[in-house]
Amino acid sequence: MKVSTLAQNLSGSEIIKIAGEINELKKQGQNIANLTIGDFDSNIYPIPTELKDGIIAAYNSNQTNYPPADGMLSLRNSVSELLKSRYQLKYASNQILISGGSRPLIYSTYLALVDPGDRVVFPTPSWNNNHYCDLTGAEAVLVETHAENNFMPTANDLKPHIKGATLLALCSPLNPTGTMFGEKDLEEICDLVIEENKSRGADEKPLYLLYDQIYSQLTFGEHQHFNPVSLRSELKDYTIFIDGGSKCFAATGVRVGWGFGPAEVINNMKAIVGHMGAWAPKAEQVAMADFLTNDSYVDNYLTHIKSAIQASLNTLYKGFQQLKAEGFPVDAIEPMGAIYLTIKLDCTGKTTAEGNVLNNSADVNFYLIKEAKVAFVPFSAFGTGEDVNWFRASVGACTHAEIEQMIPRIREALAKLK
């Protein structure tokens, strides 16, 4: 059967392949600690009670027809107030777009700004930018990052690549690493974008900045979230923010995301989201609008969920540091934000007890699934080469006890390698 060139050339998700392996083992009765999905187990991390009650009430009051194309005005106003109070960002309701989670917002940003052949610059590892480039026919420019800078890009990393580019896609806290921009590093990138735009003529597209901050309310310890517009107000006309309630309220299935930026760009994104029918459900929008207006509800929930996530991340981090101290070829980067820990398993080239050589990071991962009953995601799923021995560990779908119990299993599996 003939299908489109796009369909033929889209690459599959490595995370889905890993999920297939896990599901096969589960069918055999094995219990796998699944740290692959960027999601929450809703039995461990339920959404806020007040939000759930609000959704039920909205359905009971028959809020079940089409919402406005750009989202309920009450929700856009609530988001506007949230941005002002928590980020000191001033965006009016017509500069805010609601959609069914953040994915349609990212995709519509690409569609609104990027023509086929336009250059899109993004760091690796990062989430799904390579696939959005495939979907829009963009020229993907993958910029390698390094463990020494917590896998966050620097201005020096980006500078050789942004001349003539249409879009620079950044994320902080970063999926997949859980690491964040420091203020100085982000300021230097902002200045780079400003300098590039000053060099362009009136008939040229500017360099736009897509800034995904969906995890910005899940930060830990002294780590502070920064955004481009607060650091450099000149970037307000060129920055499109991606945000929403999916991660900070463990509400991934509630599907309420919000983007904000220049009114003209947001208006074009609104038309695209409308044609896709990618609205957030009306009842969920009504409930989220009410929930966001109550600071005590929001603060109480964030305090609870951040404490629980941080405890799990810290336990996993300390476990890997202990394994490292014992001489195993592993490492981990201190958790800063989101639900992810960046871990290193430098086992490529080692041989299993059965005599099989682990040739790449995928082999290492599948070995741990079978031997340690634990699953991670190699950074190769996020645009790096398979020779990169760093992995994403997502703690949202495991209990704290499960995370404690997996460290001895990992130790035992690593000890079998030669």
Helices and strands as residue ranges (DSSP letters): H 5-9, H 14-27, E 33-34, H 49-60, H 73-87, G 93-95, E 96-99, H 103-113, E 119-124, H 129-136, E 139-144, G 147-149, H 155-158, G 159-161, E 167-171, H 183-198, E 208-212, H 228-231, G 233-237, E 239-244, E 257-260, H 263-276, H 282-292, H 295-325, E 330-332, E 340-345, H 361-371, E 374-375, E 377-378, G 379-382, E 390-394, H 400-415
